[in-house]
Amino acid sequence: MVLLLAIAIGSLFGGAIYLMLRRSVVKLILGLVLLSHGVNLLIFVMGDGVRRGAPPIVDAQGLPPPGVADPLVQALILTAIVISFGLTAFVLALAYRANQAVGTDDLDDMASTDRL
């Protein structure tokens, strides 16, 4: 299972890098989204492996029972999802404003507008 997830992570990173090297702003944004999904999957796999676990609820003495899921990995992935959503919304707003100003989504045409 971990090998399959490693292949999926590599595919997400490879597709993200390919899309981010294209000249279109839309492909750049899609590459950023793929990259964020790849990072989330990487955090998930590196955190505790792929196994089932009980909810991380402590008992009366404050000790977690054996075989619980790691709550740190869950918190990191939730934080990464929120950050990637905010970054995607910000980049979409920038791309929309740049498209209004220049009239194209080609990055080479946008580079010639440095004088504006």
C-alpha positions as CSV (number, residue, x, y, z in Angstrom):
1,M,0.0,0.0,0.0
2,V,2.8,2.4,0.8
3,L,4.4,1.7,-2.6
4,L,1.2,2.6,-4.3
5,L,1.0,5.8,-2.3
6,A,4.6,6.6,-3.2
7,I,3.8,6.2,-6.9
8,A,0.8,8.5,-6.5
9,I,2.9,11.1,-4.6
10,G,5.5,11.0,-7.3
11,S,2.9,11.3,-10.1
12,L,1.3,14.3,-8.3
13,F,4.7,16.0,-7.9
14,G,5.7,15.3,-11.5
15,G,2.4,16.5,-12.9
16,A,2.6,19.6,-10.7
17,I,6.1,20.5,-11.9
18,Y,5.2,19.9,-15.5
19,L,2.1,22.2,-15.2
20,M,4.0,24.9,-13.3
21,L,6.6,25.1,-16.1
22,R,4.0,25.8,-18.8
23,R,3.3,29.4,-20.0
24,S,-0.3,29.6,-19.0
25,V,-1.4,31.1,-15.7
26,V,-4.3,28.6,-15.5
27,K,-1.9,25.7,-15.8
28,L,0.3,27.3,-13.2
29,I,-2.6,27.4,-10.8
30,L,-3.6,23.8,-11.5
31,G,0.1,22.8,-10.9
32,L,-0.1,24.6,-7.5
33,V,-3.2,22.7,-6.6
34,L,-1.6,19.3,-7.6
35,L,1.4,20.2,-5.6
36,S,-0.6,20.9,-2.5
37,H,-2.4,17.6,-2.8
38,G,0.9,15.8,-3.2
39,V,2.2,17.5,-0.1
40,N,-0.9,16.5,1.9
41,L,-0.5,12.9,0.8
42,L,3.2,13.0,1.6
43,I,2.5,14.2,5.2
44,F,-0.1,11.5,5.6
45,V,2.3,8.7,4.5
46,M,5.3,10.0,6.4
47,G,3.4,10.7,9.6
48,D,2.3,7.3,10.9
49,G,2.2,5.0,7.9
50,V,-1.0,3.6,6.6
51,R,-2.7,1.7,9.4
52,R,-6.0,1.8,11.3
53,G,-6.0,3.3,14.7
54,A,-8.4,4.3,17.5
55,P,-9.3,7.9,18.0
56,P,-6.7,9.8,20.0
57,I,-8.7,10.2,23.2
58,V,-6.9,10.0,26.5
59,D,-8.1,8.2,29.6
60,A,-8.5,9.5,33.1
61,Q,-4.8,9.4,33.8
62,G,-4.0,11.4,30.7
63,L,-2.4,8.5,28.9
64,P,-3.5,7.5,25.4
65,P,-4.6,3.9,24.8
66,P,-2.3,1.7,22.7
67,G,-2.8,1.7,19.0
68,V,-4.2,5.2,18.6
69,A,-3.9,7.3,15.5
70,D,-1.4,10.2,15.6
71,P,-3.3,13.5,16.1
72,L,-0.3,15.6,15.0
73,V,-0.4,14.3,11.4
74,Q,-4.1,15.0,11.3
75,A,-3.6,18.5,12.5
76,L,-0.8,19.1,10.0
77,I,-2.9,17.9,7.1
78,L,-5.9,20.0,8.1
79,T,-3.6,23.1,8.4
80,A,-2.1,22.3,5.0
81,I,-5.5,22.0,3.5
82,V,-6.6,25.4,4.8
83,I,-3.3,27.1,3.7
84,S,-3.5,25.6,0.2
85,F,-7.1,26.8,-0.1
86,G,-6.2,30.3,0.9
87,L,-3.2,30.3,-1.4
88,T,-5.3,29.0,-4.3
89,A,-7.9,31.7,-3.7
90,F,-5.2,34.4,-3.6
91,V,-3.6,33.2,-6.8
92,L,-7.0,33.0,-8.5
93,A,-7.7,36.6,-7.6
94,L,-4.2,37.7,-8.9
95,A,-4.7,35.8,-12.1
96,Y,-8.2,37.3,-12.6
97,R,-6.8,40.8,-12.1
98,A,-3.8,40.2,-14.4
99,N,-6.1,38.9,-17.1
100,Q,-8.2,42.1,-16.8
101,A,-5.1,44.3,-17.0
102,V,-3.3,42.5,-19.8
103,G,-6.1,40.6,-21.6
104,T,-4.2,37.3,-21.8
105,D,-3.1,34.5,-19.6
106,D,0.3,33.9,-21.4
107,L,3.2,34.6,-19.0
108,D,5.4,35.9,-21.9
109,D,2.9,38.5,-22.8
110,M,2.6,39.5,-19.1
111,A,6.4,40.0,-18.8
112,S,6.3,42.7,-21.4
113,T,3.9,44.8,-19.2
114,D,6.5,45.6,-16.6
115,R,6.4,49.3,-17.7
116,L,2.7,49.7,-16.8
